[in-house]
Amino acid sequence: MLSYLCFARWFSIVSLCLSLGILFNLDDAKEKAKELIKSESGYIMGGVLPIIFGSLTFTCYHSFSLGWQTVVTLVGIAMTSIGFYRVMFPCHWKKYLSIHVDKLPPLFALFGLMFGLLLMYVGYISPLIHYQYTG
């Protein structure tokens, strides 16, 4: 079975690639966000996918002991909770998105970069530091 390090490494790369893509193409990202609000694929992308990836993360790698596994667990819980909210209250979610659609791509890129960098630290740098001190 894959470890939390494998998940952190994988999700950091995905998060950084998506965030940088949005950041360098903000005008296109704003247009795509407006289209996603109106389409069924927006429902799937916004609600169902976070539930799938978040629940997979939480069920496979959950740990509340002090350490970096807790960060991965919290990311999984946050993704599942956000997806659940979006599926349970789609009208509220679409209404909120419609009001703030121009602000969403830069915020998504910012949070994606923060998550990506944090998970990159957890997956790549923290094990090296731990290895140096233990052995």
C-alpha positions in Angstrom: 0.0 0.0 0.0 1.2 3.5 -0.7 2.4 5.6 2.2 1.3 9.1 3.1 4.7 10.3 1.6 3.7 9.0 -1.8 0.3 10.7 -1.6 1.9 14.0 -0.4 4.4 13.9 -3.3 1.7 13.1 -5.9 -0.7 15.7 -4.7 1.9 18.4 -4.4 2.9 18.0 -8.0 -0.7 18.0 -9.2 -1.5 21.0 -7.0 1.5 23.0 -8.1 1.0 22.2 -11.8 -2.7 23.2 -11.7 -2.0 26.4 -9.7 0.8 27.6 -11.9 -1.3 26.9 -15.0 -4.1 29.0 -13.6 -1.7 31.7 -12.4 -0.1 32.2 -15.8 -3.5 32.1 -17.6 -5.8 34.1 -15.4 -8.0 35.5 -18.1 -8.7 32.1 -19.5 -9.2 30.7 -16.0 -11.9 33.3 -15.3 -13.7 32.4 -18.5 -13.6 28.7 -17.7 -14.8 29.4 -14.2 -17.9 31.1 -15.6 -18.5 28.2 -17.9 -18.1 25.6 -15.1 -20.7 27.4 -12.9 -23.3 26.9 -15.6 -22.5 23.3 -16.6 -23.0 19.9 -15.1 -19.2 19.3 -15.3 -18.8 22.1 -12.7 -20.9 20.0 -10.3 -18.7 17.0 -10.8 -15.5 18.9 -10.7 -16.5 21.0 -7.7 -18.3 18.4 -5.6 -17.7 14.8 -6.6 -14.0 14.9 -7.2 -13.1 16.4 -3.8 -15.2 13.8 -2.1 -13.4 11.0 -4.0 -9.9 12.2 -3.5 -10.5 13.5 0.1 -12.2 10.3 1.3 -9.5 8.2 -0.4 -6.8 10.2 1.4 -8.6 10.0 4.7 -9.4 6.3 4.6 -6.0 5.2 3.4 -3.6 7.6 5.2 -5.4 8.9 8.3 -3.4 9.5 11.5 -3.8 12.1 14.2 -0.5 11.5 15.9 1.8 14.5 15.9 3.7 14.5 12.6 3.3 15.2 8.9 0.7 12.4 8.5 -1.7 14.7 10.3 -1.3 17.3 7.6 -2.2 14.8 4.9 -5.2 13.6 7.0 -6.4 17.2 7.4 -6.1 17.8 3.7 -8.3 14.8 3.1 -10.9 15.8 5.7 -11.0 19.4 4.2 -11.4 18.1 0.7 -14.2 15.7 1.7 -16.0 18.4 3.7 -15.8 20.9 0.9 -17.1 18.3 -1.6 -19.9 17.3 0.7 -21.0 20.9 1.2 -21.0 21.4 -2.6 -23.0 18.3 -3.3 -25.5 18.9 -0.4 -26.1 22.6 -1.2 -25.4 23.1 -5.0 -27.7 26.1 -5.3 -26.0 28.0 -2.5 -22.6 27.0 -3.8 -23.5 28.2 -7.4 -25.0 31.5 -6.1 -21.8 32.2 -4.1 -19.6 31.3 -7.0 -21.5 33.5 -9.4 -21.0 36.5 -7.1 -17.3 36.0 -6.7 -16.4 34.3 -10.0 -13.7 36.9 -10.9 -11.9 36.4 -7.6 -11.9 32.6 -7.6 -9.1 31.7 -10.1 -6.4 33.8 -8.3 -7.5 32.5 -4.9 -7.6 29.0 -6.2 -4.1 29.4 -7.6 -2.9 31.0 -4.3 -4.3 28.2 -2.1 -3.1 25.6 -4.6 0.4 26.9 -4.4 0.3 27.0 -0.6 -1.0 23.4 -0.4 1.4 22.2 -3.1 4.4 23.8 -1.4 3.4 22.4 2.0 2.8 18.9 0.7 6.1 19.1 -1.3 7.8 19.9 2.0 6.0 17.0 3.7 6.8 14.5 0.9 10.3 15.5 -0.2 12.1 17.7 2.3 10.9 16.5 5.6 12.0 12.9 5.0 15.5 14.1 4.1 15.7 16.1 7.3 14.4 13.2 9.4 16.9 10.8 7.8 19.8 13.2 8.5 18.9 13.3 12.2 18.1 9.7 12.7 20.7 8.1 10.7 
